[in-house]
Amino acid sequence: MNAILTTFAGAAVAGLLSLTPALAQELTDVKLRLAFIPGGVDAPFFLAAKKGYFADEGLNVEITDGNGTTGTIKALMARDFDIGIASLGATAKAVQSGGAADLIATAVLVQKDPSSIIALEGSGITEPKDLEGKRFGTDAGNLEDGMIRAFTEVNGVDMDAIDLVIINGGADRTALLNGDVDFINGWANPDGDKVAAMHPIEPPMLFADYGVNLLGSSVMTRKDWLAENGDVMKGFLAAITRAKADVDADPEEALAAIMEARPDLDPEIIALEIDVMDNYRHTTASEGNPFGVPAEEDIELTLSLLEKYGNMRPGLTPGDIFTADYLP
């Protein structure tokens, strides 16, 4: 009996020793800054953290909320974060201006811009030309990126024939519902959904369906960090790609992961954002591409729109702002 017990004990100790390297493996700390407070686009990050997919890749990812793309770009360049989520269009402008020339995207999460024209049902606004003679409720900042001007020009709409009503404080949805304006410019989801919950709306006119599409939320980092941490980025992207498949398979599990990490968020809004997110993951040109991989023509369109309407100097190429080399 002693001999048998000794044999079993020896086998057990040997087994524990063989597990020790895996159990004791040091995880690489990675600081991730989101573009805003978490939304449906961020579900893969929280699910990858909750289900241990980051840990499986040897990573310990700390997720911090953001306050806008500009803030994320500045935080990355200040080396406060390793990876950030920011609009590819805004990043391109920052790269071209020289203020963030070291930034590059490794995955594009939102490839179809949800920007749209939102009008109440019965407004008579169902196509771009219908905007002429109508009241447009917007804040001054919304006009600065030039995309509403691009939308009207590309679609033969006379911008001077539109009555601009400047609304401060983000009260455009209220103005629309009150009948003070005829249409607003916002995201089809969730802005359009919030209006529709109060009053039926016409199907939002997506800019992307009318020749104006800026690539959106993307995984960003600095080129110098990437040069030294290529395997870290590969592991990070592998983990969120794996988690994205889980989000698609079980949206409620994804919602639970976000709510566990950020219990103050509105679960109904997050659930809605998760539900509609796949509408914006790809464009017609990139349909069929792996998760995170845009079509080169969509990057070229983003750059050309920014050059013509967004006060960006020409000269950037797709390769200057995006690489697919680290995606699984």
Summary of the structure (lengths in Angstrom):
residues: 328
radius of gyration: 23.3
end to end distance: 52.7
largest distance: 96.4
contacts: 1053
relative contact order: 0.18
helix: 50%
strand: 16%
